Each structure stands twice: as structure tokens, then as C-alpha cells.
């Protein structure tokens, strides 16, 4: 990795850590989402509504979305480099900043906490509906808190560690590739009537792309539990026992660590699109969940982000022969 790119990644990480995503401004993920919506409508008009037709159409959606999501920023980076090295550096900083969600994740979860504190359960349900895919109308206060904590745990991998992993592996274009895959999964990777077959390719690719980052995230989260004052021993115990308690091969990795570190029980049955889905629990109910668990989860997410960035930076420097070992 070129030194200027490592500097750009560092600057972008710091900007996201401090500022997050400025509200009201356009974000590349919005653009990726628009591409996915346009392609889905176009592809569905062409391919038959059969199991095979939908799977082929869904695979085509993946290929075309990735092509657009990588080629557009690639062209912009190439043009910036032709104009000025300084402009290229600034573009790399900007793209890195936009690929991460360190502060935004904590800010959105804190809104759930604030809503519960200031306005009560109905406001808490509304706030948590912004960051979860499940139905929130039936959630109790405990359910709202657990949903917020689970989202912080899962997205510490999806929104922080995994993007960092691919940014360090392949620069900003690696980050865009990953975000495109992750966005497709969030939009079409459902096992419902509409996406059962059409979303297969997107969901499978997301599982593959997140396999290594999810497990690294769990490791980094366990390491980060210590300076946060949480139980590393319980995080390890619950991780070993419950890391497979999810239909996704990756989601329970960080949820198990979070549950063990905080000493609470997460997951369980959830409602999606008006239907109840049975799910196993993650963690032990050593104590009742409380509103402050949302803030505790946010602190662990921040610490994990710093741990992950430091680890990836050291590894890349060592690989480049720039670390004095």
C-alpha cells in the first residue's frame, strides 16, 4: 500500500470518527441504492417470474450493480489523479470517510436512548425503526433496547470493521465494492415471497464477503471490552457457545460477544413483514436489559473501531516492510 493511501485512510477514518455522515447531504450509498432499485425494476420486466428466471435476474443485478458501483468512483479517482496528486489524495480521504459509519451508528442508537428517556416507548419504537429491518409496533421497551444493541453489534462488523478490512485490502474501490454488496443484501437479500429467489445471489455474496470481517470483528470487540470495563471472560464464553445462534453465518459473531460483554440476553423471536420468526436467544439473562445498555454498546463499538483500524494499519505497514520489527 502506498504511504499516501495509508495517510488518506487515516484521515478518512478520523473524519468519520469525529463527524460521521453530515445530515442532509447526498451519500454514495444512496446512489448505490438508486442503481439497485432501477436495475431491479428493469430486470424484472425481462426475466420470467420463475425460480430459475428470478435467480438469473438476481445474479445479473449483482454483476451490474458492482460494475457501476466500482467503475464510477474508479473513473473519478483516475480523473483526480490526472489533474493533481493532491486532488487524488482528497478524493481518497472523502471516499474513505463515506464508506465508514462509526459515528453515525452510535448517533442513531443514541437517538433510541434519547427517545426512550424523553418521550417514552412510542418514540423509542419509532427511533429504532430507523435502524432495524424488523417490525417495531409490537416491541416492548426491553425489545426496543435489545433491537438497538443488536443493531450496534451487527453493524460494528457491517458498517465499521468490514469496510475497513476492504479499504485496507484494496483502497477506496475495495470499500465501494463491499458497500455495494452490503447494500444489495439489505435491499433484496430477504427470504420472503418477493426476494426468496431474486435475492439469493446478493445474500450469498454478502455472506462470503463478511465471513472473515465478522470473525475479526468479534475478536476486536473482545479485545476492546477490557478498556471499556466489560467482561472479556463472559464475552469469550458466550461467543464460543452462541456464535452460531443465527440463520446468518456472520450476524451472531458480534452479537454473541456484545451479549457476553454486557451480561445480557439478546435475540429471540422477531416479527418481519407481519410474520413472527422464531429465533434462538444469544447470551444469558444475568440481569434485565436497561436503557444504558444502548450507550454501553456504543462505547464498545467506538473502541472496536479504534482497535480494528490500529490492527489493520500495523499489518499493512508490516506487509510493506515499513514496520520496525
C-alpha positions in Angstrom: 0.0 0.0 0.0 1.3 3.4 -0.9 2.1 5.7 2.0 -0.2 8.4 0.7 -3.1 6.0 0.6 -2.5 4.9 4.2 -2.5 8.6 5.2 -5.7 9.1 3.3 -7.3 6.1 5.1 -6.2 7.5 8.4 -7.6 10.9 7.6 -10.9 9.5 6.4 -11.3 7.3 9.5 -10.7 10.3 11.8 -13.2 12.4 9.9 -15.8 9.7 10.2 -15.0 9.0 13.9 -15.4 12.7 14.7 -18.0 14.0 12.3 -19.9 11.0 11.0 -22.2 11.5 8.0 -23.4 15.1 7.8 -27.2 15.1 7.7 -28.9 16.4 4.6 -26.0 15.7 2.3 -26.1 13.2 -0.5 -24.3 9.9 0.2 -22.8 7.4 -2.2 -24.9 4.6 -0.6 -28.0 6.5 -1.7 -26.7 6.4 -5.2 -26.0 2.6 -5.0 -29.5 2.1 -3.6 -31.0 4.1 -6.6 -29.0 1.9 -9.0 -30.2 -1.3 -7.4 -33.9 -0.1 -7.5 -33.6 0.9 -11.2 -31.9 -2.3 -12.1 -34.4 -4.5 -10.2 -37.4 -2.9 -12.0 -35.7 -3.2 -15.4 -34.6 -6.8 -14.9 -37.9 -8.0 -13.6 -39.5 -6.8 -16.8 -37.3 -9.0 -18.8 -36.9 -12.2 -16.9 -39.7 -14.7 -16.2 -41.2 -14.9 -12.7 -40.0 -18.5 -12.2 -37.4 -19.8 -9.7 -34.7 -20.0 -12.4 -35.6 -16.7 -14.0 -35.5 -14.8 -10.7 -32.2 -16.3 -9.7 -30.6 -15.4 -13.0 -32.1 -12.0 -12.8 -30.8 -11.5 -9.3 -27.4 -12.6 -10.3 -27.4 -10.1 -13.2 -28.4 -7.4 -10.7 -25.4 -8.2 -8.6 -23.0 -8.1 -11.6 -24.4 -4.8 -13.0 -24.6 -3.1 -9.6 -21.0 -4.0 -8.8 -19.8 -2.8 -12.2 -21.5 0.6 -11.7 -20.5 1.0 -8.1 -16.8 0.4 -8.7 -16.4 1.9 -12.2 -17.9 5.3 -11.3 -15.6 6.1 -8.3 -12.8 4.4 -10.2 -13.2 6.9 -13.1 -13.4 9.8 -10.6 -10.2 8.7 -8.9 -8.4 8.3 -12.2 -9.5 11.8 -13.3 -8.5 13.3 -10.0 -5.0 11.6 -10.3 -4.6 13.0 -13.8 -5.4 16.6 -12.5 -3.3 16.6 -9.3 -1.9 14.2 -6.7 -3.4 16.5 -4.0 -6.9 16.1 -5.6 -6.4 12.3 -5.7 -5.5 12.3 -2.0 -8.5 14.4 -1.1 -10.8 12.1 -3.1 -9.4 9.1 -1.3 -10.0 10.8 2.0 -13.6 11.7 1.1 -14.4 8.2 -0.2 -12.9 6.5 2.9 -15.0 8.9 5.1 -18.1 8.0 3.2 -17.6 4.2 3.4 -17.5 4.1 7.2 -20.3 4.5 9.7 -18.5 4.8 13.1 -20.2 7.9 14.5 -23.4 7.5 12.6 -24.1 4.1 14.1 -23.6 5.4 17.6 -25.6 8.6 16.9 -28.6 6.6 15.6 -28.5 4.2 18.5 -28.3 7.1 21.0 -31.4 8.6 19.4 -33.2 5.5 20.5 -31.9 6.0 24.0 -32.9 9.7 24.0 -36.4 8.9 22.6 -37.0 6.4 25.4 -35.7 8.8 28.1 -37.5 11.9 26.9 -40.7 10.7 25.2 -41.2 7.0 26.2 -41.9 3.8 24.3 -43.8 5.0 21.2 -41.0 7.4 20.4 -38.4 4.6 21.1 -40.2 2.3 18.7 -40.2 5.0 16.0 -36.5 5.8 16.6 -35.4 2.1 16.5 -37.4 1.6 13.3 -34.9 3.8 11.5 -32.1 1.3 12.1 -33.7 -2.2 12.1 -35.5 -4.2 9.5 -37.9 -5.9 11.8 -41.5 -4.7 12.7 -41.3 -2.5 15.7 -45.0 -1.9 16.5 -45.2 -4.8 19.0 -41.9 -4.2 20.7 -41.8 -3.7 24.5 -39.2 -1.3 25.9 -36.9 -4.3 26.5 -37.5 -5.2 22.9 -36.6 -1.7 21.7 -33.4 -1.7 23.8 -32.4 -5.2 22.6 -33.0 -4.3 18.9 -30.8 -1.2 19.3 -28.0 -3.1 21.0 -28.2 -5.9 18.4 -28.0 -3.4 15.5 -24.9 -1.8 17.0 -23.3 -5.2 17.5 -24.1 -6.4 13.9 -23.2 -3.1 12.3 -19.9 -2.8 14.1 -18.9 -5.5 11.6 -21.0 -4.5 8.6 -20.6 -0.7 8.9 -17.1 -0.4 10.5 -14.8 -3.4 10.6 -15.7 -4.9 7.2 -15.4 -1.6 5.3 -12.1 -1.0 7.0 -10.9 -4.5 6.0 -11.7 -3.9 2.3 -10.4 -0.4 2.4 -7.0 -1.6 3.7 -7.1 -4.5 1.3 -8.0 -2.7 -1.9 -8.3 1.0 -1.2 -11.4 3.1 -1.8 -12.6 0.9 -4.6 -12.5 -2.1 -2.3 -14.7 -0.1 0.1 -17.2 0.7 -2.7 -17.3 -3.0 -3.8 -18.1 -4.0 -0.3 -20.7 -1.3 0.3 -22.4 -2.3 -2.9 -22.6 -5.9 -1.8 -23.9 -4.9 1.6 -26.5 -2.5 0.2 -27.8 -5.2 -2.1 -28.2 -7.6 0.7 -30.1 -5.0 2.8 -32.4 -4.3 -0.1 -33.1 -7.6 -1.8 -31.5 -10.3 0.5 -34.7 -11.2 2.2 -36.3 -14.7 2.4 -39.8 -13.5 1.7 -42.1 -14.1 -1.3 -40.7 -11.3 -3.3 -37.0 -11.9 -2.9 -36.7 -15.6 -2.0 -35.0 -16.4 -5.3 -34.3 -13.0 -6.8 -32.1 -12.1 -3.7 -30.2 -15.3 -3.5 -27.1 -14.2 -5.3 -26.9 -10.9 -3.3 -27.4 -12.7 0.1 -24.8 -15.4 -0.7 -22.2 -12.9 -1.8 -22.8 -10.8 1.3 -22.3 -13.9 3.5 -19.0 -14.6 1.7 -17.7 -11.0 1.8 -18.5 -10.8 5.6 -17.2 -14.2 6.7 -13.7 -13.0 7.6 -14.6 -9.5 8.7 -17.3 -10.8 11.1 -14.9 -13.1 12.9 -12.2 -10.4 13.1 -14.9 -8.0 14.4 -15.7 -10.5 17.2 -12.0 -10.7 18.1 -11.5 -7.0 18.1 -14.7 -6.5 20.1 -13.5 -8.9 22.8 -10.1 -7.1 23.0 -11.9 -3.8 23.2 -14.2 -5.0 26.0 -11.4 -4.8 28.5 -10.6 -1.0 28.3 -14.4 -0.4 28.3 -14.7 -2.2 31.7 -16.8 -5.0 30.3 -16.4 -8.8 30.9 -13.9 -10.3 28.4 -14.3 -13.7 30.1 -18.1 -13.7 29.6 -17.7 -12.3 26.0 -15.5 -15.2 25.2 -17.7 -17.8 26.9 -20.9 -16.6 25.1 -19.1 -16.2 21.8 -18.0 -19.9 21.9 -21.4 -21.1 22.9 -23.8 -18.8 20.9 -21.8 -17.6 17.8 -23.9 -19.9 15.6 -27.3 -18.9 17.0 -28.4 -17.1 13.9 -29.6 -18.1 10.4 -26.8 -15.9 9.0 -23.3 -17.4 9.4 -22.0 -14.0 10.4 -24.6 -12.0 12.4 -24.2 -13.8 15.7 -20.5 -13.4 15.8 -20.5 -9.9 17.2 -24.0 -10.2 18.8 -22.6 -13.1 21.0 -19.6 -11.0 22.1 -21.8 -8.0 22.8 -24.3 -10.1 24.9 -21.5 -11.7 26.9 -19.6 -8.4 27.4 -22.7 -6.6 28.7 -24.1 -9.6 30.6 -27.5 -9.5 28.9 -29.6 -11.8 26.6 -30.2 -10.7 23.0 -32.1 -12.0 20.0 -35.1 -14.3 20.3 -38.2 -14.3 18.2 -38.8 -11.3 15.9 -41.5 -10.0 13.6 -40.8 -9.2 9.9 -43.5 -8.0 7.4 -46.2 -9.1 9.8 -44.9 -12.6 10.4 -43.3 -13.9 13.5 -40.0 -15.7 13.0 -38.6 -18.0 15.8 -35.0 -17.3 16.6 -32.7 -18.7 19.4 -31.5 -16.5 22.2 -27.9 -15.2 22.4 -26.4 -14.7 25.8 -27.6 -15.2 29.3 -30.2 -13.1 31.2 -27.7 -12.4 34.0 -29.6 -9.2 34.6 -32.5 -7.3 32.9 -31.7 -5.1 30.0 -31.7 -1.4 30.7 -31.6 1.8 28.6 -28.0 2.4 29.5 -27.1 -0.8 27.6 -27.6 1.2 24.4 -24.9 3.6 25.5 -22.6 0.8 26.6 -22.9 -0.8 23.2 -22.0 2.4 21.5 -18.8 2.7 23.7 -17.8 -0.8 22.7 -18.4 -0.1 19.1 -16.1 3.0 19.2 -13.4 1.1 21.0 -13.7 -1.8 18.5 -13.4 0.7 15.6 -10.1 2.0 17.0 -8.8 -1.5 17.7 -9.6 -2.6 14.2 -8.1 0.4 12.5 -4.9 0.1 14.5 -4.6 -3.7 13.8 -5.1 -3.2 10.0 -2.7 -0.3 9.8 0.1 -2.3 11.7 -0.5 -5.3 9.4 -0.3 -3.3 6.2 2.8 -1.5 7.4 4.4 -4.8 8.3 3.5 -6.3 5.0 5.1 -3.3 3.2 8.2 -3.6 5.3 7.6 -0.3 6.9 7.1 -1.6 10.5 10.4 -1.8 12.5 10.2 -5.4 13.6 
